[in-house]
Amino acid sequence: MLGKKAICRIEKRLNPNTLVIGEEALLSDTSLPCKKIPLSVKESLVDIGGMLYANTFFSGLLCKLFSCDPQIAYDLISNRFLKKGSDIVKNNIAAFNKGMQLADEIPLKATVQKDATVAKGTKTLSGTDSIGIGALAGGCNFIASYPMSPSTGVLAFMASHADEYGVVVEQAEDEIAALTMSLGAWYAGARSMVTTSGGGYALMTEGLSLAGIIESPAVIHLAERPGPATGLPTRTEQGDLNFAVYGGHGDFPRVIYAPSNLQDGVELSRKAFETADTFQVPVFILTDQYFLDSEGYIPKIDFSKNEIKEHIVKTAQDYKRYTITPSGISPRGIPNHGEGIVRVDSDEHTEEGLITEQADVRIAMTDKRMRKLAKLDDIEPEIIGSSDYQTLIVGWGSTYGAICEAVKKLNRKDIAFVYFRQVYPLPRSTKALFAKAQKTILVENNVTGQFGKLLKQELMVDFDKKILKYDGFAFSVEELIQKIEEV
């Protein structure tokens, strides 16, 4: 059911084959280029409490249209509203049944083939859930954050499972405190994360640089939303890639993963903790509002063989926290685990962790930090479509679904889509992918083509066409098809 303002927002996506079902009063005075089926929803619900039950009504309508099992809905309604009393449960079921009855008046019937075997092997979740599940699988046992949409759901998810999985959850007084608490937790031996959005991450950048110089692991979930400032706080945009790559003062290594689907959300969040702990660097999980609020299903994951590797060493009396090594990664000890003193210092320091301004030590320590990721196991880009492509479409993060569907519907052997889960540092195979393409198209949810600029800066890659969207909404499949065909 759409209100008048919502209908206006999607007007460009409507065509004569589109079917819009809604309240009669909302559809009668519009000149939409679509098929309209007005329903007397308000009138149907008068005797059971009115439009309060509209959502349940339309759930019943959709259940009947798509041949779903109403018993499943009855059980869900009962479980959801039982605490509010039997009358509320009764009214919701009545509204659901009215929706199913009214569905018979709609000239649309969809036959849905059901596969109980497949359903039993899947798990329904949201993007927010996927980040939380991945964090738990990665061994996260401490989270400190200050609420900021659309990232707050991850904090709430971790809080709801804190007792079950032994997670310490702290709603910090601000984002500065949140990240410094998180670094303190890593220093003490925990596996910690923060979840925030652009404005909150802006406050965290000093702490990010602290992580860089003290060589602390850090996991930062950065949920993008349109800026600058408050921008469009409840809309979506891929506008913070530059900020994630370049945030913080000084030079230090970092890794940025960008989940493109729910499976990625789980797997990359889990991997973020292992990468951070292995290389002692900040690792970003870069999402956006569209990804986090999306819901779907994935195959159930067997975590019984999930291994959380131990990277902390027992210290000897002569322990040096910043021992210079060929890999740049020093053995990481924690206080009271061994006989050594574990010194960390936000100033430049010696191998022992003592403050220094000696030029040769500064050079050695900077070089040490910057060579840490030489042996990073890249998550290579994946090609969707023809391996003999002439035109290569490039995307990352939540644009994945729309681009995949557009490429599938275009059904052309000369087009392929390459998508990146690891957006920084660029995977080593990236250059070769572009060498095969005669034409390249960049698809991003921002105004400047931030990932495209990163590719140009790092690899001298130029794009023939950029399809950019920055109105706060995700790409639709039909607009992508149209713009790709224009090229």
N, C-alpha and C positions, 0 to 999 in steps of 0.2 A: 504494500500500500504506500503510495507516494503522495506527499503534500504538494501544493502548487509550486513552491520554490524548488523542491527536489525535481519535479518534472521539468522545470526550466533548465536545470543543470544538465540534464541528459538529452535535451531536445535534439542536439546535433547527432546523437547516436540513433535516433528513431528513424524508421523507414516504413513503407506500407506493409511490410511483413512482420513488424513488431507488434506484439500483443501487450496492451497495458490494461491491467485489472485494478480497479480501485473504487473508492466511494463515489457515488453518482454525482454529488455536488462538486467534486474536485475535477471531474472529467467533462462535465457538460458545457463549461464555458471556455474550453481550450480548442485550439485549431491544430492539434498535433498531427503530424503526418504518419499516423499509425492506426491500427485497429484498436478501438476502445471498447472495453466491456465494463460498463458501470454497474455497480452492485449497491444495494441498499444495506450497507454494513451497519450504519448507525441505527437504523430502524430494527434490524435483526437482533441487536444487542440491548435494546431498551429494557426488556424484562429481566435481564440478568446482571445489570450494573453498568451498561453503556460502553463507551469506547475504551474504557480501562482494559477490556478484554479483546481489543482489536488484534493484537499480535497473535494471541492464541486462536482467534477466529481464522486468521489467514494461514496459520499453521495447519489447521484442519482442511482448509480449502486446497492447499498445496499437497497435503497428504493424499487427498482423493484424486487430484489431477494426475499425480505421479504414481498412483497405485501402491502407496506405502502401507505398511501394516499399522493400523490405528492403535493396536494394543500396546505397541512400544511407546507411542505418544501418551497413552493413558498412564502407563507406569511412570514415565518421566514427569508428567504433570503432578501426579500424586507425590512423588519424591520431592519435587521442587517446592510445592506449596503446602505440604503437610503441616509445617511449623506455624503457618498462618491460619490454620483452622480448617475444618471439614467443609464449611460453606465456601471458602475460597477455592478449594479443590473442586467442589461440585460445580461452581460457576465457570471455572476454566474448562472443565470437561464439557459443559453445556455449550460454551462458546466454540470449542473445537468441533463439536458435532454439528453446530449450525453452519460452520464453514464447510464441512464435508457435504452437508445437504445442499448448500448454495452452489457447490462445484458442479452439480448436475445441470445447472442452467448455462454453463460455459461450454461453447462448442470446441472443446479441446480435450483430447484424451492422449496421454503419453503412455506407451507400453514400456515398462522398465524391466529388463531381464535381471533377475536376482541370482546371486551366487553366494550362498551361505558360507561356503568354504573360504572364499576370498574375504568375506566380511569378518570371519572369526580370526583371520590372520592379520588384521589391521587395527590401528589405533587412531581415534579421532583426536585432534589437538589443534591448537592455534599456534601462530608464530611465537607468541609470548611463551607458551608452554614449551615449545621446542628449545628455546634458549635456556629456560630453567632446567629442563630435563638434561640437556647437554652439560650444563654447569655441574649438576649433581653427579653425572657420570664421570666428569673430570675431577671429582674429589673436592669440589667447593664446600668448605665448611665455615666460611665467614663471608658476610656481605654487609657493606655499609653504604647507604645511599640516602640522598635527599629526593623526595618525590618530584617528578617532572614528567608530564606526558610527552611522548607515548612510552616512556621507559618504565614507568611505575609498576606496570603489571608484572615485570620480572621480579621486582622486590617483593610484591605481594605473593607471587608464586613461591618464592623461596621461604617466605615467612609461613605460608600455609603448610609447608613440608619440613619446617625446621626441627620439630621434635622427632619426626620419623627418621630423619637422616643426620641428625646431630649438627645442625647449622646454627651458628650464632648470627642473629639478624639485628642490625642496628640502624634505626632511622636517625641519621646524623643531623646536626643543626644546620649544616650547609654542605655544599659540594666540596669545599676545600677540606673540611674535616673528614668527609667520607673517604676521599682518596688517601689522605695521610693515615687514617685508621687502617685502611686496607694494606698499605705498605708496612705498617707496624705489625699487622697480622702475619704477612709473609715473613718478616724478620723473626717472628716468634715461631715459625714453622707451619703456619696454617696455609691453606690454599684459598685465596680470597678474590673477590671481585667487587666492582661497583657497576651500577647501571644508571645511565643519565642520558640527557638530550643536549642539544647544542649549547644552550645557555648555561647549563650546569657544567658541561665540559670546559666551557670558557674559564670557569673558576678553577678547574682542576689542572690547568696547564703548568702551573708552578710545581705542583706535586708530581706531574708527569716528568718534568725535568729532574726532579729529585730522584725518581725511580731510575732515570737514565744514568745519573752519576753514581748512585749507590749500588747500581747493578742489581736492582730488585726485580723479581718477577712482578707483573701486574696484569690483570685482566680487566679491560674496560669495555662494557657494553654501551655503545653509543647509538642511540635510537634517533635517527635524523627526523627533523620536521622543517618545514619551510621557514627560513629567516629572511632578513636579519632580525635581531632582537626577538620579540615574541612572535613576530611573523604570523603564520597560520598554525596555531598550536595543535589543532585537531586534523590537519591535513598532512599530505605526504610529499616528500621531495628527497632527492639524492644530493643534498646540498652541502654536506659536511666532509666529503672525501678530502678536499684540500686541507681542511682543518685537522683531520686525523693524521694526514701525512706530515704536515709541517708544524703542528701545534707543539708548544714548548720552546724554551730558549736553549740555544746550543745544539750541537750535533750529537745524536745518539741513535742506535738502531731501534727499530720497531717492526712489528708485523701486523697486517690488517687483513682480516677475513671478512667476507661479505656473503652471508647465506642467501641463496637464491630460491630455496624451497624449504619445506618443513624438515625433510631429511637432512638437508644441509644445516639447518638450525641446530639440530641435535649434534650432528657429527662435528661441525666446526666449533661449536661451543665447548665440546669435550676436548677437542684438539687444542683449543686456545690455552687451556691450563697446562697441557703437556709441553707446548711450545714455550710458554712463558717460563715454566720451571726449568726446562732443559737449557735454554739460552739466556735466562736471567734478563729478560727484556720485557717492555710493555707489549701486550698483544690486544688489539682491538677486535671486537665483534661489531661490525657496522651493519645496522639494520635501518628500517624506516617504519613509519606508521602503517603503511599498506601491508608490509610483511607481517608486522606484529599482530595486527587485527585480523589477518586472513585466517581462515579455518579450513581444514581439510583432513585427509587421512594418509597415513604412511604404513608400510609393513611394520609389524611389531619387532622391536629390536631386542635381541638377546644380550643382556648386559652381564650374564654370568661369567663370561670370559674377559670382561672389561678389566684391563690391567692399569693400575695407577703406579707408575714407577717412582721409586724413591731417589731423590736427587740430593738429599741433605747428607753431609758427611759428619762423622764424629771427629771433633777437633783435637789436635795434639797441642802441647804447650807452646810450640813454636808456630802455631797456625797463623797464616797470613790470608786475610779475607780476599785481597786483590792480587794474589799471586799471578804474575805475568806468564801466560801459557801460549803455546802455538795457536790454539783454537780461539784464544781470547776469553775463554770461559774459565773462571776460577772456581775451585771447590767451595761450595756454599755451606757454611756451618751456621748453627743457631745457638743462642745463649744456653748454657747449662747442658749442652750435649757434647761432652768431651771436656778437655782440660784447657782449651785455648780461649782467648778473649776475642769476641767477634765485634770488631769496630767498624762502624759505617760513618761516613762523613759527607755532608753536602758540599764541602769544599773539595778542590782537587786534593788527592791524597797519595800516599805511598802504598806499597803492597801491604803494609801492616794496617792501613787505614788511618794514618796520621796526616794531618794537614800539611801541605807543602806548596811552595811557589817555584820550585826548581823547574827550569825549562825542559830539561831532558826527561824528568819524570812526567811532566805534563804531556809531552809528545808520546812517550811510551804508553801512558794510560789511555790517551785518546785513541791511538792506533789499536790498542788491545780491545777497547770497546767496539770499535768500528769493524773489526774482523769477525765478530761473534757469529754472524749469520752466514758465513761462507759455506757451511755444511747444512744449511736449512733444507729440509726435505720439502720442496715446492709442491703445492697443490696445482697441478698443471691445468690449463684451460681445457674445456671440453667442446668438441664440435658437434653441433646438431645439424643434420641435413647431409648433403652430398659432400663426399671427400674430394670430389673433382670440381670444387666451387671456383667460379670466376668472381662472384660478388660475395664479400664477407661482411656480415652484420655483426657488430661488436656490442656487447652489453654486460652488465654486472648487477648483482643483487636482485632486487625484486622485479626488475623488468623481464626477468627470465620467462615467466609463464606466458605473458602476452606475446613476446617475440617468438617463442616456440610454436605457439598456435598459429601465428601469422605465417611463419615459414612453412608449417605443415599445410595450411590452406593454399598458399601460393603454389606449392607442389612443383617447384622448378629445380632441375638438376644442376643449374648453374649458381644456386644460392645456398649458402650455409650460414649458420649462426655460431659464433664462438662466445662462450660466456666464462667469466672469471669469478672464481670463488676467492682466490687470493689476489687482492688488488695491489698489495704492496708488501715486500718488494715484488716487482713484476717477475712472474715465473720465467725460467731460463728459456723455455721453448717459444716464448711469445714472438720473437723476431721472425722465426721460420714460418709461423702461421700467416703473417702478413706478406711474406715474400711470394706466396702462391697466388695472392689475390690481384685481380686486375682493377677491381673497384672495391672501395670500403665504405661502409655506412655505420656511423656511430649512433647509438640510441641511449639517451640518458634523461633522467628526470631532474634536470637543472638547466640553468640558462647559459652557462659558459662551456659546457662539455668538459667537466673537470677530469674525468678519466681519459678522455681524448687528449687533453693537454699533458697529462702525465705520460701517456704513451709517446707523444711528440718529443717531450723533454728528454725522456730516457732512451728512446729508440729511433727518434727522427721519423715517426710514423705520421703521415698526413691522411686526412679523411676526405673522400670525394663529396660526402653528404653527411650532415648532422641532423638527426631527428631529435629535437629537444622539446621537453614539455615541463612547464614550471608554473602551472596554475593551481597547484595543490592537489591535483588528481593524478591517478595512475594512468598509464596508456591503455587504450582499448584496442582490441585486436583489429577492428575495422579501420581505425585511423592509421595504424601501423601498415596494414596492407596497402591502403591508399597512398601513403607517403613513399613506401618502398617501390611501388609500381611507378610512381612519378619519376623516380631515378632511372 
